[in-house]
Amino acid sequence: MVDTAFLRQLEGFALTTAEIIYRLPDHQMLLQSYIWQDYDIAPRFPKLIDFLDFWEANLDGPLYRVRVAHRGLISPTEFNFVRGELRLH
């Protein structure tokens, strides 16, 4: 049996983490943090956008800030291999 996370990675998905900061409904001056993780595709993030749309439509805490971490945002797009060897004693 093949892991579904592995299959999604083959389709171009990668683990995406979003830190969602929102205001408490009853105390607008206070901020709360929520961590969201799922496999998504950068740079459009359709699953994250769907979740944020659901949040704004159905939850009372207004969004303050969303920070996203994804392999496509932090990893180099191209690798250059250098011929050589390094030995540590």
Secondary structure, DSSP 8 states (H G I E B T S, - for coil): ---HHHHHHHTT-EEEEEEEEEE-SS-TT-EEEEEEEEEE-TTT-HHHHHHHHHHHHH-SS-EEEEEEEEHHHHS-S------------
